[in-house]
């Protein structure tokens, strides 16, 4: 989907170019030159980004949480899809790094997910991954690998597995800005991030019990 500048016959904005460079569909947005750094070619989308708050059902949150727990001791990762701010699908991907310190999408799975989202007219609105023993904040590696400026980056911390924390960020050229996040009927931000005490059965799952989590998008509608 093209942005407003492309539809007007103008050159693609920085956001669209970045998405094209990494083979990611670009969601609808209004491009504005306001806030562009002189000579950088970078366009900050302040008007549209400032108002963004991802809206996720409690059931979709549980999908993310269960995936992260199953993937221990490694980080879990995946793509969140929807329309506008509403989450309509969670796509669980394999962490090709198989690491407790980093994540990387399997390239074939990633392309398959993008193709499915395009067929279903859904936008990739977020990328999620877990931190196994650190806070829910982008690490230096996370900031350097944030290739999709049109997406929010959700980080689920399992540092305290009895009280996981989920936070949402926008990462642009290494700069981090935290967003509000709605889960169910509650709105969160910063220290008021999503925290859910875990049921005993989850704490008893063996680490690494799902080293190869299902790669297909979760197709039900929690």
Beta strands, then each sheet from edge to edge (+ up, - down):
strand 1: 54-56
strand 2: 77-83
strand 3: 86-93
strand 4: 123-131
strand 5: 152-157
strand 6: 163-172
strand 7: 175-179
strand 8: 181-183
strand 9: 186-188
strand 10: 194-197
sheet 1: 1+ 8+ 9-
sheet 2: 3+ 2- 4+ 5+ 6- 7+
sheet 3: 3+ 2- 4+ 5+ 6- 10+
end
